[in-house]
Amino acid sequence: MLTNRSAPHARVTPVLTVADVRAAVGWYADVFGFVEHVRIGQGHRSQLGLPDGPPAELVVAEVRPGRRTPQSGRSHQVMLKVDDVARVVETATARGAVLVDPPHDWEYGERQATIDDPFGHQWVLNQTIDDVVPEKWGGQTVSPRPVSQ
């Protein structure tokens, strides 16, 4: 699979919805040792990772339509790196998933689709189609990720 400086490198990436992205980034850094790799706006979202070992990453995201803080309803998404978004969407919907957002190519080098699985979890399926520096689309590199092995 391709890697992309504008997207998490881990195959599975939790997306945690919070009321204050900057405060959460600081807390996850101070408490768990995460480092901020990419900042997207001051309060929109940030991509974090653990500095050592295999890729372990998470995204901290602002509250937006469809994403709420963990009080009731959906409080998270799980991002999953796949080789072929369209194929996974086809398989998932054939097995009972609901397509929330069809496959779409983004300027940051990812093809994404969103599904709700039959068990109430939402998955954002990511297929890297290009390696794009965050600055090219308006993001900011804060602490570059190590080059992939």
Sequence and secondary structure as in RCSB ss.txt:
>XXXX:A:sequence
MLTNRSAPHARVTPVLTVADVRAAVGWYADVFGFVEHVRIGQGHRSQLGLPDGPPAELVVAEVRPGRRTPQSGRS
HQVMLKVDDVARVVETATARGAVLVDPPHDWEYGERQATIDDPFGHQWVLNQTIDDVVPEKWGGQTVSPRPVSQ
>XXXX:A:secstr
    TTS  SSEEEEEEES HHHHHHHHHHHH  EEEEEETTTTEEEEE SSSS  EEEEEE BTTB  TTSS  
EEEEEE S HHHHHHHHHHTT EEEEEEEE TTSEEEEEEE TTS EEEEEEE     GGGTT EESS      
